[in-house]
């Protein structure tokens, strides 16, 4: 699979200076942690889940979480487990030769015991599973999940990743935050090879104080939430080799009235001659608050995002594409002859690139460029989003 792989090759050639790379569930973890992109959540009880997965793959989704936790009622867990086994078996039957691209599939469980039980019940269909999402993760609560995952991996022979969700009240409360983060680091560091990414559960953070952000506000406007994000990145997202990929929080709203793209659509040469339906679809998919939050995610060191609606996926991916200017700067900074440091003017002649301080940024940027591609000089977010909207 690849990002933007659902659009025609000739369109990708017009959009990209460097196209997104191909990857699979067997690719290196470092690549997959960036490639997660917009991770679409779906309740495990959906009766046509296999069809939904195939459908969303055709719309550009590359990672999905099938949820047995908060998205379903306590009374529906057994039904959800049975449905997952049935739907995975169906997908495996359809994809016997591995010919069709399927997204990275993860199961969000409630208890450690569910991990070996589901791996056993999936049987040969476990080959379609990439791992498990671990809720309300702390050191004390999380270690049994990680131990169960490691044991299940050994018994199944299938590489399985963990994605812990950081959402517990101990992480939110000031008096216990540092100790909780230190414990989380000890747990995930012990299983570093199997921790693909850390996910932020901002909805749970807000619930501890009876808060809910409005559609015109981002998580970063809620100061108590912003402070947690900052500390998580500070202690768990460092660029010195000790950190992990930390993904952005869920955006709760969809089909919001939007305004910001109307003037841009009129100016975009890429859209000249396109049908009015495409313009309306683009306006419908554009979401002011979501776009601001994705931008703030990137500025604060987060990559990828938890998504609960398919319309969120394309904006996350389009804003993850590396601009030609960013790519040019990153390449300049990492040239071998720059190894001794120094300062240079960017090729776009609009900024200073300082080799040593900007090196970690440049390395991350080139990895993102490998996964999401590099846009051509005249291509921006609107064109990328418009090209990705299904006909």
VEXDREN-2710 file (C-alpha; in Angstrom, 1 decimal):
% VEXDREN-2710
k/r/px/py/pz
1/UNK/0.0/0.0/0.0
2/UNK/1.0/3.6/-0.2
3/UNK/-0.5/7.0/0.7
4/UNK/-2.5/8.5/-2.1
5/UNK/-2.3/5.1/-3.8
6/UNK/-6.1/5.2/-4.4
7/UNK/-5.7/8.0/-7.0
8/UNK/-4.6/7.5/-10.6
9/UNK/-0.8/7.3/-11.3
10/UNK/-0.9/10.2/-13.8
11/UNK/-2.6/12.4/-11.1
12/UNK/0.1/11.5/-8.6
13/UNK/2.7/12.4/-11.1
14/UNK/1.2/15.9/-11.4
15/UNK/1.0/16.3/-7.6
16/UNK/4.3/15.0/-6.4
17/UNK/7.9/15.9/-6.8
18/UNK/8.6/12.6/-5.0
19/UNK/5.8/10.1/-4.7
20/UNK/5.0/8.4/-1.4
21/UNK/6.8/5.1/-1.0
22/UNK/5.1/1.6/-1.0
23/UNK/5.0/-0.2/2.3
24/UNK/3.3/-3.2/3.9
25/UNK/2.5/-4.6/7.3
26/UNK/6.0/-6.3/7.2
27/UNK/7.9/-3.0/6.7
28/UNK/10.3/-1.7/9.4
29/UNK/8.6/-0.3/12.5
30/UNK/10.3/3.1/12.1
31/UNK/8.6/3.5/8.7
32/UNK/5.2/2.1/9.9
33/UNK/5.1/4.4/12.9
34/UNK/5.1/7.4/10.5
35/UNK/3.0/5.7/7.9
36/UNK/0.0/5.2/10.3
37/UNK/-1.4/8.6/9.2
38/UNK/-5.1/9.0/10.0
39/UNK/-6.0/5.9/12.0
40/UNK/-9.7/5.3/11.5
41/UNK/-11.5/3.8/14.4
42/UNK/-14.6/1.6/13.9
43/UNK/-16.7/-0.3/16.5
44/UNK/-16.0/-4.1/16.4
45/UNK/-19.7/-4.8/16.3
46/UNK/-20.3/-3.5/12.8
47/UNK/-22.0/-6.3/10.9
48/UNK/-20.3/-5.6/7.5
49/UNK/-16.9/-4.7/9.0
50/UNK/-15.0/-6.6/6.3
51/UNK/-16.8/-4.6/3.6
52/UNK/-16.2/-1.4/5.5
53/UNK/-12.4/-2.1/5.6
54/UNK/-12.2/-2.8/1.9
55/UNK/-14.3/0.3/1.1
56/UNK/-12.2/2.6/3.3
57/UNK/-9.0/1.2/1.8
58/UNK/-10.3/2.4/-1.6
59/UNK/-10.6/5.9/-0.1
60/UNK/-7.0/6.2/1.1
61/UNK/-7.2/4.7/4.6
62/UNK/-4.0/2.8/5.5
63/UNK/-4.6/2.1/9.2
64/UNK/-7.7/1.1/11.2
65/UNK/-8.5/0.3/14.8
66/UNK/-11.4/-2.1/15.4
67/UNK/-12.6/-1.2/18.9
68/UNK/-13.8/-3.5/21.7
69/UNK/-13.5/-0.8/24.3
70/UNK/-15.3/2.6/24.7
71/UNK/-17.1/2.6/21.4
72/UNK/-19.3/-0.4/22.3
73/UNK/-21.4/-1.2/25.4
74/UNK/-20.2/-3.6/28.1
75/UNK/-23.0/-6.0/27.1
76/UNK/-21.7/-6.1/23.5
77/UNK/-18.1/-7.3/24.1
78/UNK/-18.7/-11.0/23.4
79/UNK/-20.7/-10.2/20.3
80/UNK/-17.9/-7.8/19.2
81/UNK/-15.2/-10.5/19.7
82/UNK/-17.3/-13.1/17.7
83/UNK/-17.8/-10.5/14.9
84/UNK/-14.1/-9.7/14.7
85/UNK/-13.2/-13.3/14.3
86/UNK/-15.9/-13.8/11.6
87/UNK/-14.9/-10.6/9.7
88/UNK/-11.2/-11.3/9.8
89/UNK/-11.8/-14.8/8.5
90/UNK/-13.9/-13.3/5.7
91/UNK/-11.2/-10.9/4.8
92/UNK/-8.6/-13.7/4.8
93/UNK/-10.7/-15.8/2.5
94/UNK/-11.0/-12.9/0.1
95/UNK/-7.3/-12.1/0.2
96/UNK/-5.8/-15.6/0.1
97/UNK/-3.0/-14.7/-2.2
98/UNK/-2.3/-11.3/-0.6
99/UNK/-3.2/-9.6/-3.9
100/UNK/-5.4/-6.8/-2.4
101/UNK/-4.0/-4.0/-0.3
102/UNK/-5.5/-3.9/3.1
103/UNK/-4.8/-1.3/5.8
104/UNK/-2.8/-2.0/8.9
105/UNK/-5.4/-3.5/11.3
106/UNK/-5.3/-3.2/15.1
107/UNK/-7.8/-4.4/17.7
108/UNK/-8.5/-2.2/20.8
109/UNK/-9.0/-4.5/23.7
110/UNK/-10.2/-4.0/27.2
111/UNK/-8.2/-6.6/29.1
112/UNK/-4.8/-8.3/28.7
113/UNK/-6.6/-11.7/28.5
114/UNK/-8.4/-10.8/25.3
115/UNK/-5.1/-10.6/23.4
116/UNK/-4.1/-14.3/23.5
117/UNK/-7.7/-15.4/23.3
118/UNK/-8.3/-13.4/20.1
119/UNK/-5.0/-14.4/18.5
120/UNK/-6.0/-18.0/19.1
121/UNK/-9.5/-17.6/17.8
122/UNK/-8.3/-15.8/14.7
123/UNK/-6.2/-18.8/13.6
124/UNK/-4.7/-18.3/10.2
125/UNK/-6.5/-15.0/9.8
126/UNK/-4.1/-13.5/12.3
127/UNK/-1.8/-12.8/9.4
128/UNK/-4.0/-9.7/8.7
129/UNK/-3.6/-8.4/12.2
130/UNK/-0.8/-5.8/12.9
131/UNK/-1.4/-5.5/16.6
132/UNK/-3.4/-4.2/19.6
133/UNK/-4.3/-0.8/21.0
134/UNK/-3.9/-0.8/24.8
135/UNK/-6.3/1.5/26.7
136/UNK/-5.7/3.7/29.7
137/UNK/-2.0/2.8/29.7
138/UNK/0.1/3.2/32.8
139/UNK/3.1/1.2/34.0
140/UNK/1.1/-0.9/36.4
141/UNK/-1.9/-1.4/34.1
142/UNK/0.1/-1.6/30.9
143/UNK/2.7/-4.2/31.7
144/UNK/0.2/-7.2/31.7
145/UNK/-1.0/-6.0/28.2
146/UNK/2.6/-5.9/26.9
147/UNK/3.4/-9.3/28.4
148/UNK/0.3/-10.8/26.8
149/UNK/1.2/-9.3/23.5
150/UNK/4.8/-10.7/23.6
151/UNK/3.5/-14.1/24.6
152/UNK/0.9/-14.1/21.8
153/UNK/3.4/-13.1/19.3
154/UNK/5.7/-15.9/20.2
155/UNK/3.0/-18.5/20.0
156/UNK/1.5/-17.2/16.7
157/UNK/4.7/-16.5/14.9
158/UNK/3.1/-13.2/13.8
159/UNK/4.8/-9.8/14.5
160/UNK/2.4/-7.9/16.6
161/UNK/2.7/-4.2/17.6
162/UNK/1.3/-2.4/20.6
163/UNK/-0.2/1.1/20.6
164/UNK/-0.7/2.3/24.2
165/UNK/-3.3/5.0/24.7
166/UNK/-2.3/7.7/27.2
167/UNK/-5.6/8.7/28.8
168/UNK/-5.5/7.9/32.5
169/UNK/-6.4/10.5/35.2
170/UNK/-3.0/9.9/36.8
171/UNK/-1.4/11.3/33.7
172/UNK/-3.7/14.3/33.8
173/UNK/-3.4/15.3/37.4
174/UNK/-0.4/17.5/38.1
175/UNK/0.7/15.8/41.4
176/UNK/1.1/12.4/39.7
177/UNK/1.9/13.3/36.1
178/UNK/5.7/13.1/36.2
179/UNK/5.8/9.8/38.1
180/UNK/3.2/8.4/35.8
181/UNK/5.2/9.4/32.7
182/UNK/8.3/7.9/34.1
183/UNK/6.5/4.7/34.7
184/UNK/5.1/4.7/31.2
185/UNK/8.5/5.2/29.8
186/UNK/10.0/2.3/31.7
187/UNK/7.2/0.0/30.4
188/UNK/7.4/1.0/26.7
189/UNK/11.2/1.2/26.7
190/UNK/11.3/-2.4/27.9
191/UNK/9.2/-3.4/24.9
192/UNK/10.5/-0.7/22.6
193/UNK/10.7/-3.0/19.5
194/UNK/7.0/-3.7/19.8
195/UNK/5.6/-0.3/20.6
196/UNK/4.7/1.3/17.3
197/UNK/3.3/4.6/18.6
198/UNK/1.7/6.2/21.6
199/UNK/-1.8/7.6/21.2
200/UNK/-3.3/10.4/23.1
201/UNK/-6.8/10.0/24.6
202/UNK/-7.8/13.7/24.9
203/UNK/-11.5/12.9/25.3
204/UNK/-10.8/11.1/28.5
205/UNK/-8.6/14.0/29.7
206/UNK/-11.5/16.4/29.1
207/UNK/-14.0/14.1/30.8
208/UNK/-12.1/14.3/34.1
209/UNK/-13.0/17.9/34.3
210/UNK/-16.4/17.8/32.6
211/UNK/-14.9/19.6/29.5
212/UNK/-15.6/19.3/25.8
213/UNK/-13.9/21.5/23.3
214/UNK/-16.2/23.3/20.8
215/UNK/-15.8/22.8/17.0
216/UNK/-14.0/26.1/16.6
217/UNK/-11.4/25.2/19.2
218/UNK/-8.4/22.8/19.1
219/UNK/-7.1/20.6/21.9
220/UNK/-4.3/23.2/22.3
221/UNK/-6.9/25.9/23.3
222/UNK/-7.9/23.8/26.3
223/UNK/-4.9/24.6/28.5
224/UNK/-5.1/21.7/30.9
225/UNK/-5.0/19.3/27.9
226/UNK/-2.3/21.3/26.1
227/UNK/-0.1/21.0/29.2
228/UNK/-0.4/17.2/29.2
229/UNK/0.4/17.0/25.5
230/UNK/3.5/19.2/26.1
231/UNK/4.7/16.9/28.9
232/UNK/4.0/13.7/27.0
233/UNK/6.1/15.0/24.1
234/UNK/8.8/16.3/26.5
235/UNK/9.3/12.9/28.2
236/UNK/8.2/10.4/25.5
237/UNK/8.7/12.1/22.2
238/UNK/12.3/13.2/22.2
239/UNK/14.3/13.2/19.0
240/UNK/17.5/11.8/20.7
241/UNK/16.7/8.2/20.0
242/UNK/14.9/7.6/23.2
243/UNK/11.5/8.9/22.0
244/UNK/8.5/7.3/20.3
245/UNK/6.0/8.5/17.7
246/UNK/3.2/10.3/19.5
247/UNK/-0.1/10.6/17.5
248/UNK/-2.5/13.5/17.5
249/UNK/-5.8/13.4/19.5
250/UNK/-9.2/12.6/18.0
251/UNK/-11.3/15.3/16.3
252/UNK/-14.9/14.8/17.4
253/UNK/-16.8/16.8/14.8
254/UNK/-17.8/16.3/11.2
255/UNK/-20.1/18.0/8.6
256/UNK/-19.3/21.4/10.2
257/UNK/-20.3/24.5/8.2
258/UNK/-17.0/25.6/6.5
259/UNK/-15.8/28.8/4.9
260/UNK/-12.1/28.9/4.6
261/UNK/-11.6/27.1/1.2
262/UNK/-14.1/29.0/-0.9
263/UNK/-11.7/31.8/-2.1
264/UNK/-8.9/29.3/-2.5
265/UNK/-11.1/27.1/-4.7
266/UNK/-11.7/30.0/-7.0
267/UNK/-8.0/30.6/-7.3
268/UNK/-6.7/27.1/-7.7
269/UNK/-5.6/26.3/-11.3
270/UNK/-5.7/22.6/-10.5
271/UNK/-9.5/22.8/-10.2
272/UNK/-10.1/24.6/-13.4
273/UNK/-12.6/22.7/-15.5
274/UNK/-13.5/20.4/-12.6
275/UNK/-17.2/19.6/-12.0
276/UNK/-19.1/21.7/-9.5
277/UNK/-19.7/18.6/-7.5
278/UNK/-16.0/18.3/-6.7
279/UNK/-15.9/21.9/-5.5
280/UNK/-18.9/21.2/-3.2
281/UNK/-17.3/18.0/-2.0
282/UNK/-14.1/19.8/-1.1
283/UNK/-15.9/22.5/0.8
284/UNK/-17.8/19.8/2.7
285/UNK/-14.6/18.0/3.6
286/UNK/-12.8/21.1/4.7
287/UNK/-13.0/21.7/8.5
288/UNK/-11.5/24.8/10.0
289/UNK/-11.0/23.4/13.5
290/UNK/-9.7/20.1/12.3
291/UNK/-7.1/21.7/10.0
292/UNK/-5.9/24.1/12.7
293/UNK/-5.5/21.2/15.1
294/UNK/-3.5/19.1/12.6
295/UNK/-1.2/22.0/12.0
296/UNK/-0.8/22.4/15.8
297/UNK/-0.2/18.7/16.1
298/UNK/2.8/19.0/13.7
299/UNK/4.1/22.1/15.4
300/UNK/4.1/20.3/18.8
301/UNK/5.8/17.1/17.6
302/UNK/2.8/14.8/16.9
303/UNK/2.4/12.8/13.7
304/UNK/-0.7/11.0/12.6
305/UNK/-4.2/11.3/14.2
306/UNK/-6.9/9.3/15.7
307/UNK/-10.0/9.6/13.5
308/UNK/-13.6/8.7/14.1
309/UNK/-15.0/9.7/10.7
310/UNK/-13.8/8.9/7.2
311/UNK/-14.0/12.6/6.1
312/UNK/-11.1/13.4/8.5
313/UNK/-8.7/11.0/6.7
314/UNK/-7.8/13.0/3.6
315/UNK/-7.1/16.3/5.5
316/UNK/-4.7/14.5/7.8
317/UNK/-2.9/12.9/4.9
318/UNK/-2.9/16.0/2.7
319/UNK/-1.4/18.1/5.5
320/UNK/1.3/15.4/6.1
321/UNK/2.7/15.7/2.6
322/UNK/6.1/17.5/2.7
323/UNK/6.2/20.8/0.8
324/UNK/8.8/21.3/-1.8
325/UNK/10.3/24.0/0.3
326/UNK/10.5/21.8/3.4
327/UNK/12.2/19.1/1.3
328/UNK/14.7/21.5/-0.1
329/UNK/15.6/22.8/3.4
330/UNK/15.9/19.3/4.8
331/UNK/18.2/18.1/2.0
332/UNK/20.4/21.1/2.3
333/UNK/20.8/20.6/6.1
334/UNK/21.7/16.9/5.7
335/UNK/24.2/17.2/2.9
336/UNK/27.4/15.3/3.9
337/UNK/29.5/18.5/3.4
338/UNK/27.4/20.2/6.1
339/UNK/28.5/17.7/8.7
340/UNK/30.6/20.3/10.5
341/UNK/27.7/22.6/11.1
342/UNK/27.3/26.2/10.1
343/UNK/24.5/28.4/8.9
344/UNK/23.2/28.7/5.3
345/UNK/20.5/30.6/3.5
346/UNK/17.7/28.4/2.2
347/UNK/17.3/27.8/-1.5
348/UNK/14.0/29.7/-1.2
349/UNK/16.0/32.6/0.2
350/UNK/13.5/33.3/2.9
351/UNK/15.0/31.7/6.0
352/UNK/18.1/30.6/7.9
353/UNK/19.0/26.9/8.0
354/UNK/21.3/26.2/11.0
355/UNK/22.8/22.8/10.3
356/UNK/23.2/21.3/13.8
357/UNK/20.1/22.6/15.6
358/UNK/17.9/21.8/12.6
359/UNK/19.3/18.3/11.9
360/UNK/16.7/16.3/13.9
361/UNK/13.9/18.3/12.2
362/UNK/15.5/17.5/8.8
363/UNK/15.8/13.8/9.5
364/UNK/12.2/13.6/10.6
365/UNK/11.1/15.6/7.5
366/UNK/12.8/13.3/5.1
367/UNK/11.3/10.3/6.7
368/UNK/7.8/11.9/6.4
369/UNK/8.7/12.7/2.8
370/UNK/9.5/9.1/2.1
371/UNK/6.1/8.0/3.5
372/UNK/3.8/10.9/2.4
373/UNK/5.7/12.2/-0.6
374/UNK/6.9/15.7/-1.6
375/UNK/4.5/18.0/-3.3
376/UNK/5.5/19.7/-6.5
377/UNK/6.3/23.4/-6.2
378/UNK/2.9/24.6/-7.4
379/UNK/0.9/22.1/-5.4
380/UNK/-0.7/22.9/-2.0
381/UNK/-3.1/21.4/0.4
382/UNK/-6.2/22.2/-1.6
383/UNK/-5.0/20.4/-4.7
384/UNK/-3.9/17.4/-2.7
385/UNK/-7.3/17.2/-0.9
386/UNK/-9.2/17.7/-4.1
387/UNK/-7.4/14.9/-5.9
388/UNK/-8.0/12.5/-3.1
389/UNK/-11.8/12.9/-2.8
390/UNK/-13.5/9.9/-4.3
391/UNK/-15.4/10.6/-7.5
END
